[in-house]
């Protein structure tokens, strides 16, 4: 039999069949030399094509992986720098001399162990970027140094204070509160530490987030107005947002975002938090000399009044089961305030035991 040569180009199906075939018979028996050569050439072209695609895939996937790593690193860096305190503010607070906290007047504790007493029921302090502080718009002091300098403002019971920080942020400090702050803020972040209650009107600065640290929570903002209540003798900590937006983080947990007229409440004893809708103006009325409360247990009301007026209230545990609503004018004399409270809660009677000591009795 004469062997005939054909100009035959194998199809992809034939190529696939052939590959299966040569796995069984690598000598390619049954194909002409020209068919074998054509199949080898097509296999080579296919291999080169897939090699080029694989290389391009490696380059692309490597670029994507590098981009993802860069994004993750940037996200981690931004998160870590904005949420982690660069300074142990609680230790800074403890480092100030303790006698500042026992005075009946507002005390400004400086980093050089110097303490300035500010007389009067209300004090106003204004810091400048140049390192000066004006006290009650009369006394001007140079408090700047080359290193980072921290001051502590101690506002005792019965007093209130207003502070303008070096970046222009205004802070109102309520009775029985402490605030630690730097004379000049860092270039990347602005941080303060509070025990007690403050209201802040933060100067916007997109390059430097503002963080309020408490023992339990961190509150981060760029520019907004909000209230923080974090008294150490009360288990409930509250953050109330007036305007803007704040992010609240507890012990490394996921951040909770507040909208205006929302309140974040955290109970340290139960380690539980909740977010509710409120009238934010009621919670900042104290800075204007008013105490507004709705369905508030009377134990909390008297605890607040003890700070506002530097008075002591003694009551039976039954008081905590009673609730009351009202608005008290803190600019009035304490006795007038107590008379108003008795009208709002007719089931109680408030008796004066001694100077600035009162006993609260639940009527039978």
Phi, psi and omega per residue, in radians:
X1 nan 2.348 3.137
X2 -1.520 2.342 -3.130
X3 -1.475 2.274 -3.104
X4 -1.835 2.348 3.107
X5 -1.533 2.363 3.101
X6 -2.138 2.412 2.994
X7 -1.437 1.432 -3.016
X8 -2.024 2.221 3.076
X9 -1.817 1.964 -3.105
X10 -1.050 2.489 3.065
X11 -1.438 2.988 3.103
X12 -1.078 -0.616 3.119
X13 -1.147 -0.748 3.100
X14 -1.107 -0.677 3.127
X15 -1.088 -0.743 3.127
X16 -1.124 -0.756 3.114
X17 -1.115 -0.627 -3.116
X18 -1.179 -0.715 3.136
X19 -1.065 -0.707 3.074
X20 -1.124 -0.642 -3.084
X21 -1.175 -0.795 -3.056
X22 -1.238 -0.303 3.027
X23 -1.118 -0.492 3.117
X24 -1.576 -0.638 -3.073
X25 -2.340 1.523 -3.053
X26 -1.147 -0.239 3.128
X27 -1.384 -0.052 3.117
X28 0.944 0.735 3.132
X29 -1.133 2.520 3.090
X30 1.687 -0.100 3.101
X31 -1.950 2.557 3.093
X32 -1.249 2.888 -3.133
X33 -1.106 -0.699 -3.135
X34 -1.169 -0.649 3.106
X35 -1.166 -0.704 3.107
X36 -1.104 -0.724 -3.120
X37 -1.144 -0.749 3.135
X38 -1.091 -0.712 3.122
X39 -1.124 -0.699 3.106
X40 -1.090 -0.755 -3.135
X41 -1.084 -0.741 -3.137
X42 -1.154 -0.675 3.093
X43 -1.093 -0.730 3.124
X44 -1.089 -0.746 -3.135
X45 -1.119 -0.716 3.102
X46 -1.081 -0.741 -3.133
X47 -1.099 -0.777 3.141
X48 -1.107 -0.670 3.139
X49 -1.099 -0.827 -3.136
X50 -1.206 -0.569 3.072
X51 -1.092 -0.747 -3.137
X52 -1.147 -0.733 3.114
X53 -1.107 -0.692 3.139
X54 -1.119 -0.707 3.124
X55 -1.138 -0.751 3.118
X56 -1.099 -0.665 3.107
X57 -1.107 -0.723 3.110
X58 -1.071 -0.771 3.136
X59 -1.110 -0.772 -3.125
X60 -1.127 -0.826 -3.117
X61 -1.132 -0.607 3.096
X62 -1.145 -0.691 3.115
X63 -1.147 -0.751 3.118
X64 -1.088 -0.777 -3.139
X65 -1.072 -0.724 3.130
X66 -1.126 -0.695 3.128
X67 -1.129 -0.749 3.127
X68 -1.076 -0.755 3.119
X69 -1.068 -0.703 -3.139
X70 -1.143 -0.748 3.125
X71 -1.115 -0.764 3.139
X72 -1.097 -0.702 3.125
X73 -1.143 -0.766 3.140
X74 -1.100 -0.722 3.115
X75 -1.103 -0.787 3.121
X76 -1.073 -0.741 -3.100
X77 -1.136 -0.791 3.141
X78 -1.098 -0.733 3.140
X79 -1.125 -0.789 -3.064
X80 -1.185 -0.646 -3.105
X81 -1.323 -0.495 -3.094
X82 -1.537 -0.410 -3.039
X83 -1.844 -0.330 -3.089
X84 -1.734 2.218 3.135
X85 -1.114 2.267 3.113
X86 -1.364 -0.209 -3.108
X87 -2.341 2.508 3.047
X88 -1.397 1.510 -3.028
X89 -1.174 -0.566 3.131
X90 -1.105 -0.713 3.095
X91 -1.147 -0.662 3.094
X92 -1.069 -0.759 3.131
X93 -1.073 -0.729 -3.118
X94 -1.226 -0.376 -3.089
X95 -1.312 -0.341 3.118
X96 -1.268 2.619 -3.089
X97 -1.067 2.404 -3.017
X98 -1.227 -0.395 -3.077
X99 -1.150 -0.316 3.114
X100 -1.120 -0.541 -3.091
X101 -1.410 -0.267 -3.081
X102 -1.709 -0.098 -3.137
X103 -1.313 2.666 3.095
X104 -1.476 -0.051 -3.139
X105 -1.972 2.848 3.044
X106 -1.121 2.347 -3.097
X107 -2.129 2.287 3.006
X108 -1.855 1.906 -3.115
X109 -1.667 2.125 -3.135
X110 -1.648 2.870 -3.051
X111 -1.247 -0.289 3.136
X112 -1.610 0.415 3.127
X113 1.178 0.246 3.061
X114 -1.607 2.371 -3.135
X115 -2.122 2.296 -3.127
X116 -1.928 2.198 3.112
X117 -1.581 2.287 -3.124
X118 -2.051 1.936 -3.063
X119 -1.413 2.823 3.138
X120 1.810 2.792 -3.114
X121 -1.238 -0.519 3.133
X122 -2.257 2.476 -3.138
X123 -2.203 2.575 3.102
X124 -2.233 2.237 3.134
X125 -2.217 2.360 -3.128
X126 -2.219 2.049 3.105
X127 -1.695 2.546 3.089
X128 -1.995 2.824 3.122
X129 -1.157 -0.366 3.140
X130 -1.405 -0.081 3.090
X131 1.664 0.326 3.085
X132 -1.796 2.668 3.028
X133 -2.285 2.269 3.043
X134 -1.756 2.247 -3.119
X135 -1.903 2.089 -3.120
X136 0.907 0.579 3.072
X137 1.017 0.397 -3.125
X138 -2.269 -0.914 -3.102
X139 -1.610 2.201 -3.122
X140 -1.989 2.257 -3.081
X141 -2.265 2.560 3.044
X142 -1.634 2.018 -3.105
X143 -2.068 0.211 -3.092
X144 -1.465 2.555 3.015
X145 -2.479 2.966 -3.125
X146 -1.174 -0.671 3.139
X147 -1.506 2.980 3.100
X148 -1.156 2.208 -3.082
X149 -1.988 2.296 3.114
X150 -1.941 2.451 3.009
X151 -2.071 2.740 3.059
X152 -2.210 2.256 3.085
X153 -1.853 2.092 -3.120
X154 -1.911 2.056 -3.133
X155 -1.952 1.885 -3.065
X156 -1.331 3.050 3.078
X157 -1.019 2.450 3.122
X158 1.505 -0.024 -3.123
X159 -2.176 2.837 3.020
X160 -2.494 2.790 -3.095
X161 -2.565 2.736 3.075
X162 -2.250 2.324 -3.035
X163 -2.278 2.323 2.987
X164 -1.872 2.043 -3.120
X165 -1.363 2.969 -3.017
X166 -1.120 -0.380 3.122
X167 -1.573 0.037 -3.130
X168 1.661 -0.099 3.091
X169 -1.141 2.317 3.112
X170 -1.742 2.351 -3.122
X171 -2.260 2.218 3.018
X172 -1.764 2.236 -3.084
X173 -1.951 2.166 -3.077
X174 -1.468 3.000 -3.132
X175 -1.012 2.526 3.084
X176 1.165 0.633 -3.069
X177 -2.199 2.750 3.051
X178 -2.282 2.477 3.113
X179 -2.363 2.198 3.047
X180 -1.867 2.326 -3.069
X181 -2.673 2.667 3.077
X182 -1.426 2.590 3.078
X183 -1.066 -0.737 3.038
X184 -2.259 2.398 -3.089
X185 -1.344 2.769 3.031
X186 -1.145 2.799 -3.118
X187 -1.304 -0.285 -3.072
X188 -1.924 -0.389 -3.055
X189 -2.698 2.631 3.076
X190 -2.052 2.187 -3.045
X191 -2.362 2.471 3.000
X192 -2.399 2.853 3.117
X193 -2.255 2.339 -3.063
X194 -2.279 2.481 2.855
X195 -2.167 2.062 -3.087
X196 2.075 -2.491 -3.046
X197 -2.259 2.313 3.087
X198 -2.427 2.688 2.987
X199 -2.110 2.319 -3.044
X200 -2.159 2.439 2.943
X201 -2.049 1.665 -2.956
X202 -1.451 2.291 3.061
X203 -1.222 2.183 -3.125
X204 -1.069 2.406 3.062
X205 -2.802 1.689 -3.055
X206 -1.101 -0.410 -3.114
X207 -1.458 -0.330 -3.086
X208 -2.323 1.666 3.070
X209 -1.022 2.645 3.110
X210 -1.868 2.192 -3.091
X211 -2.124 2.211 3.024
X212 -1.781 2.062 3.131
X213 -1.719 2.393 2.913
X214 -2.153 3.112 3.134
X215 -1.139 -0.426 -3.054
X216 -1.991 -0.481 -3.006
X217 -2.324 2.730 2.953
X218 -2.097 2.277 3.131
X219 -2.032 2.077 -3.058
X220 -1.963 2.331 3.138
X221 -2.487 2.910 2.972
X222 -1.879 -0.731 3.086
X223 -2.967 1.995 -3.048
X224 -2.983 3.129 3.077
X225 -2.197 2.286 -3.102
X226 -2.792 2.924 -3.100
X227 -2.122 2.397 3.086
X228 -2.150 2.195 3.075
X229 -2.093 1.956 -3.054
X230 -2.475 1.057 3.102
X231 -1.285 2.400 -3.086
X232 -1.253 -0.368 -3.126
X233 -1.636 0.165 3.106
X234 -2.227 2.349 -3.073
X235 -1.274 -0.367 -3.076
X236 -1.639 2.262 3.075
X237 -1.997 2.360 -3.055
X238 -2.276 2.486 2.987
X239 -2.209 2.125 -3.133
X240 -2.063 2.203 -3.101
X241 -1.689 2.233 3.102
X242 -1.629 -0.857 3.122
X243 -2.603 2.787 3.118
X244 1.484 -2.498 -3.102
X245 -2.661 2.458 3.082
X246 -2.308 2.641 3.052
X247 -1.991 2.250 -3.086
X248 -1.995 2.286 3.137
X249 -2.269 2.338 -3.124
X250 -2.046 2.026 3.018
X251 0.855 0.739 3.091
X252 1.413 0.056 3.116
X253 -1.246 3.043 3.083
X254 -1.083 2.566 -3.106
X255 -1.306 2.504 3.045
X256 -1.921 2.260 -3.101
X257 -1.733 2.230 3.110
X258 -1.759 2.510 3.007
X259 -1.864 2.831 3.139
X260 -0.920 2.466 -3.125
X261 1.166 0.509 2.975
X262 -2.028 2.574 3.125
X263 -2.137 2.271 3.024
X264 -1.724 2.127 -3.140
X265 -2.064 2.301 3.137
X266 -2.258 2.245 3.105
X267 -1.826 2.018 -3.081
X268 -1.191 -0.605 -3.114
X269 -1.125 -0.723 -3.116
X270 -1.664 -0.181 -3.071
X271 0.946 0.855 -3.129
X272 -2.274 2.587 3.090
X273 -2.299 2.795 3.079
X274 -2.577 2.757 3.089
X275 -2.172 2.218 -3.102
X276 -2.333 2.839 3.099
X277 -1.634 2.280 -3.091
X278 -2.418 3.023 2.941
X279 -1.614 1.790 -3.011
X280 -1.031 -0.532 -3.095
X281 -1.104 -0.499 3.109
X282 -1.166 -0.543 -3.061
X283 -1.499 -0.159 3.082
X284 -1.993 0.133 -3.120
X285 -1.105 -0.404 -3.100
X286 -1.049 -0.552 -3.111
X287 -1.196 -0.324 3.075
X288 -1.795 0.144 3.049
X289 1.617 0.397 3.125
X290 -2.230 2.637 3.063
X291 -2.138 1.912 -3.120
X292 -1.911 2.309 -3.126
X293 -2.586 2.576 -3.136
X294 -2.227 2.197 3.120
X295 0.806 0.787 -3.123
X296 -1.617 2.384 3.093
X297 -1.177 2.489 -3.008
X298 -1.163 -0.433 3.075
X299 -1.060 -0.743 3.095
X300 -1.173 -0.673 3.132
X301 -1.056 -0.817 -3.129
X302 -1.228 -0.542 3.059
X303 -1.106 -0.702 3.106
X304 -1.156 -0.791 -3.118
X305 -1.115 -0.564 3.126
X306 -1.115 -0.575 3.096
X307 -1.355 -0.741 -3.107
X308 -1.093 -0.622 -3.016
X309 -2.008 0.067 -3.104
X310 0.937 0.901 -3.125
X311 -2.204 2.832 3.137
X312 -2.005 2.309 3.131
X313 -2.091 2.303 3.099
X314 -1.970 2.294 -3.119
X315 -2.584 2.781 3.070
X316 -1.354 2.716 -3.132
X317 -1.053 -0.353 3.118
X318 -1.066 -0.437 -3.111
X319 -1.017 -0.638 -3.081
X320 -1.175 -0.261 3.121
X321 -1.578 -0.087 -3.134
X322 -1.775 2.459 3.113
X323 -2.109 2.774 -3.060
X324 -2.683 2.681 3.044
X325 -2.226 2.541 3.136
X326 3.026 -3.133 3.089
X327 -2.375 2.067 -3.103
X328 -1.912 2.395 3.104
X329 -1.564 1.841 -3.069
X330 -1.294 -0.096 3.073
X331 -1.437 -0.233 3.121
X332 -1.387 2.879 3.061
X333 -1.108 2.590 -3.087
X334 -0.985 -0.738 -3.105
X335 -1.093 -0.660 3.106
X336 -1.152 -0.658 3.110
X337 -1.129 -0.731 -3.137
X338 -1.178 -0.613 3.079
X339 -1.108 -0.701 3.115
X340 -1.160 -0.633 -3.132
X341 -1.200 -0.647 3.107
X342 -1.124 -0.591 3.095
X343 -1.227 -0.631 -3.141
X344 -1.292 -0.502 3.131
X345 -2.215 1.401 -3.030
X346 -1.166 -0.139 -3.135
X347 -1.483 -0.006 3.140
X348 -2.085 2.785 3.046
X349 -2.338 2.301 -3.086
X350 -1.916 2.046 -3.115
X351 -1.934 2.385 3.097
X352 -1.448 2.045 -3.092
X353 -1.514 -0.803 3.094
X354 -2.729 -3.013 -3.106
X355 -1.030 1.985 3.096
X356 1.126 0.403 3.039
X357 -2.186 2.237 -3.060
X358 -2.303 2.572 3.086
X359 -1.997 2.284 -3.108
X360 -1.824 2.174 -3.087
X361 -2.029 2.376 3.052
X362 -1.551 2.130 -3.113
X363 -1.171 2.521 3.134
X364 -1.191 nan nan
